[in-house]
Amino acid sequence: MKTLITSFTSIVIAALLALLSVPNANSMGLRSLVALPLDKYGYVIRFLYVHATNSNSDNFISCAAYGLNNKQALLFSIPYKLTPRDEQEFSELSTLYRHTVIQDDFFSGTSRLALLAGATFPIGDSPIDNDTGANDPSNKHRDPAIQVGFVYSFFKNRHEFDFDALYQAGIDSRSDTGRYDISWQYRLSPSIYPDWGIAPEIYMVTELGSRWQAGDKITHQVTLGLQWVQSTWVIEGGIVRNLSSNDDLTLLLSSRFHF
């Protein structure tokens, strides 16, 4: 159960930070963090469906990102859990502040490093067991946590690379957790942008990451996916494979809207 909790929390955080984008670089990762900018006063809405094949519940994650300026952004996310027992509830609010400290823009690309800080807050009166969906007062996932980390992004032409690391310090009885991700996004189509207009884009996404929780073993995961990118919206999906277990698969389906 701890592995599933850690994985789900990581997906929530990744869903938050995957909202950040630049013009003609809307690919970004499915689960990895990103340091690319969000326009001043611009915002992005994302709806993410998560289904773990070894669990009897689904999760819908609603995310919002708001650009304070080209170096700072606020991100919010709330997951909503559905179980066969109709025990539906919001689990926790996750917040992050991202500040870009290094920026190097060049022709057809950019290189950026950003620092991350925020917290997660439980929502609801009773803890929910992530395996059964039943009330579980001993579930340590329901306590708040402080989260800090960094993310580095490099984008040029048809390639984008992202590397991130994030640490969550649990408060009270919540366990500490950590994660890192390495992501590569490659534009399959078009190979060359047209001279006029904005063409739809298709990206391939490959990610490798690890999840850690105090008192539990490290979980290594690989993610493969595709993205269909339009100028103001994106449809994307992928499969997350737990390398520590041949039977542990997570399916992702997401839509993003840029304003």
C-alpha positions in Angstrom: 0.0 0.0 0.0 2.9 2.4 0.8 4.2 2.0 -2.8 0.8 2.8 -4.3 0.4 5.8 -2.0 3.9 7.1 -3.0 3.2 6.6 -6.7 -0.2 8.3 -6.5 1.2 11.3 -4.6 4.0 11.6 -7.2 1.4 11.6 -10.1 -0.5 14.4 -8.3 2.7 16.5 -8.1 3.7 15.8 -11.6 0.2 16.7 -12.8 0.7 20.1 -11.2 4.0 20.9 -12.8 3.3 19.5 -16.2 1.1 22.5 -16.7 3.9 24.9 -17.4 4.7 25.6 -21.0 6.3 27.8 -23.7 5.1 28.6 -27.2 5.8 25.7 -29.6 7.1 23.6 -26.6 3.8 22.3 -25.2 4.9 18.7 -25.2 6.4 18.5 -21.6 6.3 15.3 -19.6 3.4 13.1 -18.5 4.7 12.8 -14.9 8.0 14.7 -14.8 8.3 18.2 -13.6 9.1 21.1 -16.0 10.9 24.5 -15.7 9.5 26.0 -18.9 7.6 29.3 -18.4 3.9 30.2 -18.1 2.9 33.6 -19.5 2.3 36.4 -17.0 -1.4 36.2 -15.9 -1.8 33.2 -18.1 -3.3 30.0 -16.7 -3.7 26.3 -17.7 -6.3 23.8 -16.6 -5.6 20.1 -16.7 -7.9 17.1 -16.1 -6.0 13.8 -15.5 -7.5 10.3 -15.2 -5.4 7.7 -13.3 -6.1 4.0 -13.2 -3.9 1.6 -11.4 -4.5 -2.0 -12.6 -3.7 -3.5 -9.2 -6.2 -1.2 -7.4 -10.0 -1.2 -7.3 -10.3 2.6 -7.4 -9.8 5.4 -10.0 -8.6 8.9 -9.5 -9.5 12.1 -11.3 -7.0 15.0 -10.7 -8.0 18.6 -11.4 -5.1 21.0 -11.8 -4.6 24.7 -12.3 -1.5 26.8 -12.9 -1.3 30.6 -12.8 1.7 32.7 -14.0 2.7 35.5 -11.8 5.4 36.5 -14.3 7.8 34.7 -16.7 9.9 33.5 -13.7 7.2 32.7 -11.1 4.1 30.5 -11.1 1.6 29.1 -8.6 0.2 25.6 -9.0 -2.7 23.8 -7.4 -4.1 20.3 -7.6 -6.9 18.3 -6.1 -7.4 14.6 -6.7 -10.9 13.0 -6.5 -11.1 9.3 -5.7 -13.8 6.9 -7.0 -14.2 3.4 -5.6 -16.6 0.5 -6.3 -18.2 1.1 -2.9 -19.2 4.7 -4.0 -17.0 6.1 -1.3 -16.0 9.2 -3.2 -14.0 12.0 -1.7 -11.3 14.6 -2.3 -8.0 13.4 -0.7 -5.7 16.4 -0.4 -4.8 19.8 -1.8 -1.3 20.1 -3.2 0.3 23.6 -3.7 3.6 24.5 -5.2 5.5 27.8 -5.9 8.1 27.7 -8.7 10.8 30.3 -9.2 13.2 30.3 -12.1 16.8 31.1 -11.0 18.8 30.4 -14.2 17.5 31.1 -17.7 19.5 30.9 -21.0 17.4 31.5 -24.1 18.8 30.8 -27.5 17.6 30.2 -31.1 14.8 27.6 -31.2 15.3 26.7 -27.5 15.9 27.5 -23.9 17.7 26.1 -20.8 16.2 26.8 -17.4 16.6 25.8 -13.7 13.8 26.4 -11.2 13.4 25.9 -7.5 10.2 24.5 -6.0 8.5 24.9 -2.6 5.1 24.1 -1.3 2.9 21.9 0.8 0.1 19.4 0.8 -3.0 19.6 3.0 -5.5 16.8 3.7 -9.1 17.4 2.7 -12.0 15.4 4.3 -12.7 14.0 7.7 -11.6 10.4 7.3 -8.5 8.8 5.8 -9.0 6.5 2.8 -7.1 3.3 2.3 -5.6 3.5 -1.2 -6.0 -0.3 -1.7 -9.5 -0.9 -0.6 -11.1 2.5 -0.6 -12.3 2.0 3.0 -11.9 4.3 6.0 -8.5 3.7 7.6 -7.6 5.9 10.6 -4.0 4.6 10.5 -3.3 5.8 7.0 -0.4 8.2 7.4 -1.0 9.7 3.9 -3.6 12.0 5.4 -1.2 14.2 7.4 0.2 17.4 5.7 3.7 17.6 4.3 6.2 20.3 3.2 7.7 19.8 -0.3 10.9 21.3 -1.7 13.0 20.5 -4.8 14.3 21.7 -8.2 13.7 21.1 -11.9 16.0 21.6 -14.9 14.6 21.8 -18.5 16.4 21.9 -21.8 14.4 22.5 -25.0 15.7 22.8 -28.6 14.1 22.1 -31.9 12.4 18.7 -31.7 13.8 17.7 -28.3 13.0 18.5 -24.7 14.8 17.0 -21.7 13.6 17.5 -18.1 15.3 16.4 -14.8 13.7 16.9 -11.4 14.1 16.0 -7.8 11.5 16.6 -5.1 11.5 15.8 -1.3 8.4 15.8 0.9 8.9 16.1 4.7 6.0 14.6 6.4 4.4 16.4 9.4 3.2 14.5 12.5 2.9 10.8 11.5 3.2 11.2 7.7 6.2 9.5 6.2 8.9 11.4 4.3 9.0 10.7 0.6 11.3 11.6 -2.3 11.3 11.3 -6.1 13.3 12.0 -9.2 12.4 11.9 -12.9 14.3 12.0 -16.2 12.1 12.8 -19.2 12.7 13.0 -23.0 10.0 14.3 -25.3 10.6 14.1 -29.1 8.4 15.8 -31.7 7.4 13.1 -34.2 5.3 15.5 -36.4 5.9 17.9 -38.1 9.6 17.4 -38.6 9.8 21.0 -39.7 7.4 23.8 -38.8 5.4 25.3 -41.7 6.3 28.8 -43.0 2.7 29.9 -42.2 0.3 29.0 -39.5 0.4 26.7 -36.5 0.5 23.0 -37.3 -0.8 20.3 -34.9 2.1 18.4 -33.2 2.6 14.8 -32.1 5.2 14.0 -29.4 6.6 10.8 -28.1 7.3 10.8 -24.3 9.8 8.5 -22.5 10.4 8.9 -18.8 12.4 7.1 -16.1 11.9 7.8 -12.4 12.1 6.5 -8.9 9.9 6.9 -5.8 11.0 6.5 -2.2 9.1 6.5 1.1 10.6 6.2 4.5 10.4 2.6 5.8 9.8 1.2 2.3 11.9 0.2 -0.6 12.7 2.4 -3.6 10.3 1.9 -6.6 11.7 2.4 -10.1 9.3 3.2 -12.9 9.3 3.8 -16.6 6.6 5.8 -18.5 5.8 5.7 -22.3 3.2 7.9 -23.9 2.0 10.1 -26.8 0.8 13.7 -26.9 -1.4 15.4 -29.5 -0.6 19.1 -29.2 -2.8 22.0 -30.5 -2.2 25.7 -30.0 -4.5 26.0 -27.0 -5.2 22.4 -25.9 -3.5 19.0 -25.6 -4.7 15.4 -25.4 -2.1 13.0 -24.0 -1.9 9.5 -22.5 0.6 6.9 -21.4 1.4 3.8 -19.4 3.5 3.7 -16.2 5.4 0.4 -15.6 6.7 -0.4 -12.1 10.0 -2.1 -12.8 9.9 -3.7 -9.3 6.7 -5.6 -10.2 5.7 -7.1 -13.5 2.0 -6.8 -12.6 2.0 -3.1 -11.6 0.7 -0.9 -14.4 -0.8 2.6 -14.2 -2.8 4.1 -17.1 -2.9 7.9 -17.7 -5.2 10.0 -19.8 -5.2 13.7 -19.7 -6.4 16.9 -21.4 -4.9 20.4 -21.0 -6.3 23.8 -21.9 -4.1 26.9 -22.2 -5.4 30.4 -21.7 
